Amino acid sequence: MFNNLNIVLYVCGSISNYKSLLLLRLLKKQGANVRVVMTKNAQMFVSPLTFQTLSKNQVYTNIGQEFSADKINHIEIGKWADISIIAPASANFIAKMANGIADDAASSCILATNGRKIVVPAMNDNMWFNPSTIRNVKQLESDGVEIILPESGDLAEGYSAKGRMPEPQSILDYLSANNEFCNLLKDKHFVVTAGGTREAIDPVRYITNKSSGKMGYAIADALTKAGCKVTLISAPTNLQVPKNVNLVPVVSSSDMEKAVLNNFKLADGLVMSAAVSDFKVAKVAQQKIKKTAEDTFELKLVKTHDILKEVAKIKTDGQITIGFAAETENLLENAHKKLLSKKLDLLIANDVSRKDIGFNSDFNQVTVISEEEQLSIQKSTKTEIANQIVQLICRKVNK
């Protein structure tokens, strides 16, 4: 149900912490990757070791912890999360969230998180109905945070009132009913390409481009979370391959062409986000080219095959093809030409002349073009843009 979805579970101090353990188990059973962040008070009720054992991930409890030397934990966790669930959420933690306070590991992580946040309050009824808590909850709602309201029932104080943390199954049911990725592309198979191809000059040199592969990898990850089987055909990158993705490594444009045509035949769709070289060396030297007395050196280049045009020749009814247009001028004009000439269902156009987006950046700003419409997606992380592209793919698939 939550195939490969990255969920961070925040646990605040409450007698209902045992429910957080049950929620963690339910999320794991549904295929989610779960990491846990605990407040200091939460550790008085349940040991971090218990959450670590169930999640199979180190529990983050202290701002001084380091998972690795090259990462700042609270930033890394915030970027990693597709969904952040605070369950139980204490009145104190709700107040911190509403007012942007970051004075410990948990509050620092949540402040550094841009993704979806779901708060599940649990507290005494006097605290829940306190004007400050009411005000803080309203602030969170206006900030786009989702609130799963507490239930009425027996409280730890020995009487019945509103303030109980909902049962874990109720939280799971809420997530299922409001999961934009939940099995939308179940049983579908998509091919995704990524990275910049390399065209050899001699045994030690090659021609390439500035593509990092980040956009393609983000799309592959988003597709798997929608229940899709993904074959990722990737030129060399420094990126970690998303879980549950079948990687087909390639180097040159001809390698990529063969891999795409072989895999596309049995696929439901193709997302061609790789930056494929437009030219290659006419004749690759078998030995390293040595310097000469001449001040200039000429290299003869020839056009590479246009992979999307080759795909258009074998595309059948029901298959979806999506291309990317990385342009430095006349963005929309060139994008529309590419959409039509290559018989694409969608084309994602972006301006790679900008230094703050596109190649090697974690951000992008794109225009999605089809024959029917044109949609602008403002500057966002590549992960967020990938999620929106997958939603558009779902719309195409389920027409």
C-alpha positions in Angstrom: 0.0 0.0 0.0 2.8 2.4 0.8 5.4 0.9 -1.5 8.8 2.4 -0.7 7.2 5.6 0.8 9.7 7.3 3.2 7.9 8.1 6.5 9.5 9.8 9.5 7.6 9.0 12.7 8.0 11.6 15.4 7.3 10.3 19.0 6.6 12.8 21.8 6.3 12.0 25.5 3.0 10.4 26.3 1.5 7.3 28.0 0.2 6.4 24.5 3.7 5.8 23.2 2.9 2.1 22.9 0.5 2.9 20.1 3.4 4.5 18.2 5.1 1.1 18.2 2.0 -0.5 16.7 1.7 2.2 14.1 5.3 1.7 13.2 4.7 -2.1 12.6 1.6 -1.4 10.5 3.5 1.1 8.3 6.4 -1.4 7.8 3.9 -4.1 6.9 2.5 -1.9 4.2 5.9 -1.4 2.6 6.9 1.9 4.0 10.5 2.9 4.9 10.3 4.3 8.4 12.7 6.3 10.5 11.9 7.4 14.0 12.7 10.7 15.8 12.1 10.8 19.6 11.9 13.7 22.0 13.7 13.4 25.3 10.4 12.9 27.2 9.3 10.1 24.8 12.3 8.1 25.9 11.0 8.0 29.5 8.1 5.8 28.2 9.7 3.7 25.5 13.3 2.9 24.8 14.8 4.1 21.5 16.2 0.6 21.1 12.6 -0.8 20.7 11.9 1.6 17.8 15.3 0.9 16.3 14.7 -2.8 16.3 11.3 -2.5 14.7 12.2 0.2 12.1 15.6 -1.4 11.3 17.0 2.2 11.3 18.9 4.2 13.9 16.6 6.4 16.0 17.4 10.1 16.1 17.2 11.4 19.6 20.0 13.9 20.0 21.0 16.9 17.9 24.6 15.8 18.4 24.1 12.4 16.7 25.8 11.7 13.4 24.7 9.1 10.9 27.8 9.9 8.8 30.4 12.6 8.6 29.1 14.3 5.5 25.5 14.8 6.5 23.7 17.2 8.8 21.1 15.0 10.4 18.1 17.2 10.8 18.5 18.5 7.3 19.0 15.1 5.8 16.0 13.6 7.6 13.8 16.5 6.5 14.8 16.0 2.9 14.4 12.2 3.1 10.8 12.3 4.3 7.8 12.0 2.0 5.5 12.1 5.0 6.2 13.1 8.6 3.8 11.8 11.2 3.9 13.2 14.7 2.1 10.5 16.8 1.6 11.2 19.6 2.0 15.0 19.3 2.2 16.6 22.7 0.9 20.1 23.4 4.5 21.3 23.8 5.6 19.9 20.4 2.5 21.4 18.7 3.5 24.8 20.3 7.0 24.4 18.9 5.8 23.6 15.5 3.4 26.4 15.4 6.0 29.0 16.4 9.0 27.7 14.6 11.0 26.7 17.7 13.9 24.3 17.0 15.6 23.7 20.3 16.1 19.9 20.1 16.6 17.1 17.6 12.9 16.5 16.9 11.9 20.2 16.6 14.9 20.9 14.4 14.1 18.0 12.1 10.4 19.0 11.6 11.4 22.7 11.0 13.8 21.5 8.2 11.0 19.4 6.6 9.2 20.8 3.5 7.1 17.7 2.8 3.7 16.6 4.0 3.2 16.7 7.8 0.4 14.9 9.8 -0.1 15.7 13.5 -1.8 13.3 15.8 -2.4 15.1 19.2 -2.6 13.2 22.5 -3.0 15.0 25.8 -5.3 15.7 28.7 -8.6 17.4 27.7 -7.7 20.6 29.7 -4.6 20.9 27.6 -6.4 20.1 24.4 -9.1 22.8 25.0 -6.6 25.4 26.3 -6.9 28.6 24.2 -3.2 28.4 23.4 -3.4 24.9 22.0 -6.5 25.8 20.0 -4.6 28.8 18.6 -1.5 26.7 17.8 -3.5 23.9 16.1 -5.3 26.6 13.9 -1.9 28.0 13.0 -0.6 24.6 11.9 -3.7 24.0 9.8 -3.2 27.4 8.1 0.4 26.3 7.4 -0.9 23.3 5.6 -0.3 20.7 8.4 -2.9 17.9 8.6 -4.5 17.2 12.0 -6.0 13.9 13.0 -8.2 14.9 15.9 -7.9 13.1 19.2 -10.7 10.8 20.3 -12.9 10.8 23.4 -12.3 7.9 25.9 -10.5 6.9 29.0 -7.5 9.2 29.8 -4.5 8.4 31.9 -5.9 10.6 34.6 -8.7 8.1 35.2 -11.8 9.7 33.6 -13.3 9.9 30.1 -12.8 12.9 27.9 -11.4 14.1 24.6 -7.7 13.8 24.2 -6.9 10.2 23.5 -4.5 9.3 20.6 -6.5 7.5 17.9 -5.9 3.8 17.4 -3.0 3.0 15.0 -5.4 1.3 12.5 -7.5 4.5 12.4 -4.3 6.5 11.5 -3.4 3.9 8.9 -6.9 4.2 7.4 -6.6 7.9 7.2 -3.3 7.6 5.4 -4.7 5.1 3.0 -7.7 7.3 2.2 -5.5 10.3 1.7 -2.4 8.8 0.1 -2.0 10.4 -3.3 0.5 7.7 -4.3 -1.4 4.6 -3.1 -1.3 2.0 -5.8 -2.2 4.5 -8.5 0.0 2.7 -11.0 -0.2 -0.8 -9.6 0.8 -3.5 -12.2 2.2 -0.9 -14.6 5.7 -0.9 -15.9 7.6 2.2 -16.8 11.1 2.7 -18.2 12.9 5.8 -17.0 16.2 7.1 -18.3 18.6 9.3 -16.4 22.0 11.0 -16.4 24.3 12.3 -19.1 25.7 9.8 -21.7 29.4 9.7 -22.4 30.8 9.5 -26.0 34.4 8.2 -26.1 37.2 10.2 -27.8 39.9 7.7 -26.9 40.4 5.2 -24.1 40.7 7.9 -21.4 38.6 10.9 -22.8 35.0 11.4 -23.6 32.4 14.0 -24.4 29.5 14.5 -22.0 27.2 17.1 -20.4 26.3 18.6 -17.0 23.4 16.3 -16.2 23.5 14.9 -12.7 20.6 12.4 -13.2 18.8 13.8 -10.2 15.5 14.4 -12.0 15.3 11.0 -13.5 16.2 9.3 -10.3 13.5 11.3 -8.5 10.9 10.3 -11.1 11.9 6.6 -10.8 11.5 6.8 -7.0 8.1 8.6 -7.3 6.8 5.9 -9.7 7.7 3.1 -7.4 5.8 4.8 -4.6 2.8 4.8 -6.9 3.0 1.0 -7.1 4.8 1.0 -10.5 7.5 -1.5 -11.6 10.4 0.7 -12.8 13.3 -0.1 -15.0 15.9 2.7 -14.6 18.3 3.0 -17.6 21.1 5.2 -16.2 24.2 6.8 -17.6 27.0 7.1 -15.0 26.0 9.2 -11.9 27.0 9.6 -8.3 23.4 8.9 -7.1 22.0 6.1 -4.9 19.6 3.9 -6.8 16.1 4.1 -5.4 14.8 0.9 -3.7 12.7 -1.6 -5.7 14.1 -0.2 -9.0 15.7 -2.4 -11.7 18.9 -0.6 -12.7 20.3 -1.0 -16.2 23.6 0.8 -16.4 24.7 2.3 -19.7 27.5 4.6 -20.8 27.0 5.9 -24.4 24.0 7.1 -26.4 24.1 3.9 -28.4 24.1 1.8 -25.2 21.1 3.7 -24.0 19.3 3.4 -27.3 19.6 -0.4 -27.3 18.5 -0.6 -23.6 15.5 1.7 -24.2 14.2 -0.1 -27.3 14.6 -3.5 -25.7 12.8 -2.6 -22.5 10.1 -0.3 -23.9 8.6 -3.1 -26.0 7.1 -4.7 -22.9 6.5 -1.5 -20.9 3.4 0.7 -20.4 5.4 3.9 -20.7 8.7 5.7 -21.0 10.0 8.8 -19.2 13.1 10.0 -21.2 14.7 12.3 -18.7 18.3 11.4 -19.6 20.5 14.0 -21.3 21.6 12.1 -24.3 24.5 13.4 -26.3 23.5 14.9 -29.7 26.9 14.2 -31.2 29.6 11.5 -30.9 33.1 11.2 -32.3 33.2 9.9 -35.9 36.1 7.6 -35.2 37.2 6.7 -31.7 41.0 6.4 -31.3 42.1 3.0 -30.0 45.0 4.5 -28.1 45.3 7.7 -26.1 45.7 10.7 -28.3 49.1 12.3 -27.7 49.9 16.0 -27.7 51.6 17.2 -30.8 53.5 20.4 -31.7 50.4 21.8 -33.2 48.4 24.4 -31.2 45.0 23.1 -32.4 43.3 19.7 -32.7 40.2 19.0 -34.7 37.7 16.4 -33.7 35.1 15.3 -36.2 31.6 14.7 -34.7 28.6 13.0 -36.2 25.0 13.0 -35.0 23.8 10.3 -32.6 20.4 8.6 -33.2 17.4 10.4 -31.8 16.1 7.7 -29.3 12.6 9.2 -29.0 12.1 9.2 -32.7 13.1 5.5 -32.8 10.7 4.9 -29.9 7.9 6.6 -31.9 8.3 4.0 -34.6 7.5 1.1 -32.3 5.1 2.8 -29.9 1.7 1.1 -29.7 -1.8 2.2 -28.5 -1.8 2.4 -24.8 1.9 3.1 -24.3 2.8 6.6 -22.9 6.0 8.5 -23.8 7.2 11.5 -21.9 10.2 13.5 -23.0 12.3 16.4 -21.6 13.5 19.5 -23.4 16.5 21.2 -21.8 16.8 24.5 -23.7 18.7 27.7 -23.3 16.5 29.8 -25.6 13.0 29.8 -27.2 12.0 27.2 -24.6 8.3 26.8 -25.4 8.6 27.1 -29.1 11.3 24.4 -29.2 9.4 22.2 -26.7 6.2 22.2 -28.8 8.1 21.2 -31.9 9.7 18.3 -30.0 6.3 17.2 -28.6 4.8 16.9 -32.1 7.8 15.5 -34.0 8.4 12.7 -31.5 4.7 11.9 -30.9 5.0 12.5 -27.1 2.1 12.4 -24.7 3.8 14.9 -22.4 6.9 17.0 -22.7 8.7 18.6 -19.7 10.5 21.7 -20.7 13.1 23.5 -18.5 15.5 26.4 -19.0 19.0 25.0 -18.3 20.7 28.4 -18.8 19.6 29.3 -15.2 22.2 28.5 -12.6 19.7 28.1 -9.7 17.7 25.2 -11.4 18.3 22.4 -13.8 21.6 20.6 -14.3 23.3 19.6 -11.0 20.8 21.6 -8.9 18.4 20.0 -6.4 15.7 22.4 -7.8 14.0 22.8 -11.1 11.2 24.9 -12.7 9.4 23.3 -15.6 6.5 23.7 -18.0 4.6 20.5 -18.8 3.2 20.5 -22.3 0.7 18.2 -24.0 -1.5 18.7 -27.0 -4.4 19.7 -24.8 -2.8 21.9 -22.1 0.2 23.6 -20.7 1.0 23.6 -17.0 3.7 25.6 -15.3 5.3 24.2 -12.2 7.1 26.9 -10.2 10.6 26.4 -8.7 10.5 23.4 -6.4 12.7 20.5 -5.4 13.2 17.9 -8.1 11.5 15.4 -5.7 8.4 17.6 -5.5 8.3 18.1 -9.3 8.7 14.4 -9.8 5.7 13.8 -7.6 3.6 16.2 -9.7 4.8 14.6 -13.0 3.8 11.2 -11.7 0.3 12.6 -10.8 0.0 13.7 -14.5 1.2 10.3 -15.6 -1.5 8.7 -13.5 -4.1 10.9 -15.1 -2.9 9.8 -18.5 -2.8 6.1 -17.6 -6.3 6.1 -16.0 -8.1 8.0 -18.7 
